[in-house]
Amino acid sequence: MNAGAAAPAEVRAGDTSGSVGCISLRGVTQVYRSRDGDIGALDGIDLDVREGEFVSLIGPSGCGKSTLLMLVAGLLVPSAGEVFVDGSRVRGPQTQVGVAFQDPVLLDWRDVMGNVLLQAEAHGIPTAVARERALVLLRQVGLGGFERKRPYELSGGMKQRVAICRSLIHDPAILLMDEPFGALDALTRDQLAVDLQRLWAGSRKTVIFVTHSIAEAVFLSDRVAVMTPRPGRVDRLVDIDLPRPRRLEERDTAAYARYSAEITRLFKARGVLAEGD
């Protein structure tokens, strides 16, 4: 990558420079039926995510970001269009996918190790193999020595680290993250972003990351998919041409500011952000 990145490079949604993604959505529309009428969550989404790529989805609340993750995971069937993972159409839950949510959803009666192993048990991974991998993951996120602690003994950031380890224990090829840092304080959020970047750099998993933070999206991503208000569409894909590994102080650089300003401009153009009089 060019360390002296110039102005942000924009490409239109669906333009993947001729490559077929590890994850592909083609004309995906999602409509929720309700007693009070239909609610359109997504409308005609075309998106490719390449193998090993880190892509963030950013957009206003209710624009279908979480719905898109559920479609990729095979937990929802699209109202129209198709979703493909590794060239195969998604027709049900995907075993090669790990999911991390905003709420870590830890079991109070299990310790840290037990919570991490929960996913391994669901995938039938031998206990000895899973425990060894869990120990490695916990050390990587700074929780070595906390294996016997219960959730009530952990901070919010520590709980989220446990949840991320749980999502990775079965070594999924794809990681879907739905605002995993959204409920955390700013300092903890920054540290977890650094930790996540390091984990991703070591494994190069394909990641789709949902966030409401422009700064977070620019810091973590290879590309940022900027979404419109509901029903969600991919307004633009913005390539983030910044060197890795990225450091928090780089958020004060001119190159970083240009990317943030470009995404802000797109939201202003759609009326998602408005200046006061």
Buried (B, 14 or more C-beta within 10 A) or exposed (E): EEEEBEEBBBEEBBEBEEEEBBBBBBEBBBBEEEEEEEEBBBBBBBBBBBBBBBBBBBBBEBBBBBBBBBBBBBBBEBBEBBBBBBEEEBEEEBEEBBBBBBBBEBEEEBBBBBBBBBBBEEEEBEEEEBBEBBBEBBEBBBBEEBBEBBBEEBEBBBBBBBBBBBBBBBBBBBBBBBBBBBBBEEEBBBBBBBBBBEBBEEBEBBBBBBBEBBBBBBBBBBBBBBBBBBBBBBBBBBBBBBEEEBEEEBBEEEBBEBBBEBBBEBBEEBEBBEEEE
